[in-house]
Amino acid sequence: AYDSKGNIFVAFPFTGTTTLGSFALTAVGQSDLGIAKIDAKGTTVLWAKSFGTTGSDAPNYVAVDDQDNVYVAGGSEGTPIAFGATTLTRRSNRYMLWLAKFDGSTGDAIRAENFDSVGNGTGGGGCAGVAIRKGNLAICCQIQGKATFTGLNGNPVEVTPPGLANGNGIVIALLEKDTFKAKWINGIGSDDQEFLYSIAVKDDGTVAFT
């Protein structure tokens, strides 16, 4: 993903120790989440950060808003995971579904939230895509149970995609980009597996995904 100056943001899983420019990142678990900002020429790493649990952590998508803040969607098998001052704890017995927002200038975490739910005990999946347009933030997650979001009134809202007996379901949500509160949520599923590949959002909040 690119910011308004053409700088590049990447998110990646890594194991052991990896070095990007002058920054060395060391994983604390099986695989951790790495995030880095590279200059517009692609020659200098401006900052690099790592976050992780004792299990496997996977970043799946990166997006940048019009203020050059960075959003990363992903999932974690372990628990807990700390993004700055916010510590997320898995509620299901499978993957934690999370979304995190970072200051594009420094890489510092601004906000993070997990969307997995205790549900029926299956939980799991991962947030596979995020897209931003104006004040709208669209997110899609693959899940094997319930997902829990915070509604505009501050109360929790749960959604269970249909047809979960034999595979994964999909959750699509439109959030406020500054608060992560849900404007709407929809669960999609069938009697088989569902997979997510990309998502986009228009100025009016219309969401498209594949």
N, C-alpha and C positions, 0 to 999 in steps of 0.2 A: 504494500500500500504506500501511497505517496502523500506528502503534505503539500501545502500551498507553495513551498519553495522548491519542490522537487526532491526533498530528502526522502529516503527509503526506510520503511519500517518492516521488519521481518520478525516472525515468531516461529519457534522450532523446538522440537523435543531433543534432549541430549542426555548422554550418560557420561559418568566419570567427570573429567575436566576438559572443557573446550575453551579455546582462546580466540577472541575476535579483536584484532588490532591490539590495543594495549590492555584489553579487559579479559581476565580469566574467570570463567564461571565453573563452579564445582557443584555437581548434583548431590542432593542429600538422600535421594531415593533411587528406585529402579530407573526412572527417567524423569527429568525435570523439564520445566518450561523455561525457555530462554527468549528474551525480547531484545532487539537491538535497533538502533537508529544509525543509518549510514548516510553520508553526505550525497548531494545530488550527482556528483561525479562517480560515485560508487567506489571511492578509494580510501575513505577514512571512516572508521567506526566512531561515532560521536558519543555513544553510551551503550552499555549492555547491562541487562539485569537478569536475574534468575529467581524463580519461585518454584516451590515443589513440596510434595508430601513424601512419606517413606515408600509410597507405592509408585505407580506410573501416572504421569501427568502429560496430557496431550493438548497443545494449542491447535485449533482447527481453522481459525479464520481471523484475519486482521482487517480493520477498517479505520479510517481517519475522518474526523468531522471538520467543519469549516473553521474551527478554532485550533486546528492541528492537534487535538487530543486523539489518543490512540485507544482503540477498543479491541480486546482479544476475547474470543469465545472458545471454550474448550471443555475438557472433562478431566476428572482426577479419580483414580482408583483408590488412592489412599486418603487419609484425613488426619489432621486438618491441613489447610493451606492458608498462608498469610500473604495478603497483598497490602503492604504498608501497615496501617493501623487496623485494618479489617482482617479478621480471621474467620474463614469459612469452615464449617464442620459438616461432613457428609451426613445426611439424614437417612438415606437408603442403605441397602447392603451391597450396592453395586456402584456405578460411577456417579460422582458428583457432577452436576451440570452447573457451570459457572460462566459469568461474564465479568470482565474487569476493565476499568478505564484508567488510562495513564496520561500524565502530563507529557506531551510530545517533546518539550524542551529538556526535561530532566530525566524522564523515565519513572518518576515517582508515581505510585499508585494513588488515584483519586477516589475511586469507588469500586466495590466488588460485591457481587451477590451470587448466591447459589440457588438453583431452582428445583433441585431434586426434592422428593417428598418421601416420607415414610411409606405412604401408599399401602400397597398390599405386600410389601416386603421384597418386591422384585427390583424396583427402582431402576436406575442405571441408564447408560447411553452416553451422550455428550452433546454439548452445544456445537453445532456444525457450521453455523454461518451467522454473520452479522452484517448489516448494511445501514448506512446513515444518510439521511437527506433532510436538511433543515433541522427541525426539532424532533424528527421521527427517527426512531431506532428500531429496526426490525431484526428479530432473532429467530433462528430455527434450531430445534434440538431433536435428537433421536433418543427415544426413551423406551424402557420396558416396564413402565409403571406410571404413577402419577407425577405431574410436575406442579410446583407451587410458586406462584408469583405474588407480588404485592400489588393490589388494585389501587386506583387513583384515590380511594378513600382511606388508604392505609391498611386495609384488612387483607388477609391472605385469600387468594383465589386459586383453587385447584382445578386441574384439567386432566382427564384420563383419555387418551386416544382410543378409539374403538378397535376391536379385533386384535387384542394383545396376546391371545392365547398361544399363538404360534410364532410370534416374532416381535419386531420392533414397531413402534408407532412414531408419529411425528407431531411435534408441537410447534406452532407458529405464533409469535406474539409481537405486537407493536407496543413499544415502550417509550416513555419520556426519556430523552437521552441524558438528562442531568440527574434524574431521580431513580431511573430504572423501574418506575411504576408502570403497570400494564394498562394501556388504553383498551386493548382487547386481546383475547387468547383464543386459539382454535386448535383442537386436536384432530388429527387425520390418521386413519389406519384402515387395515383390511384384515383378511385371514392369513396374510403372508407377510413377508418382510418389506419394510419401506426404507428407502435411503435418500439422503439429502446431498445435493452437490453445490447449489449456489442459491443466493437470495438477493433481491433488489427491492428498493422502496422509492416511491415517487414523492414529490412535494406534498401531495394531498394525503399521504399515508397509505396509498394503495401498495400492496405487497405482491411480488411475484417470486416464485421459487421453482427449482427443478430438483 
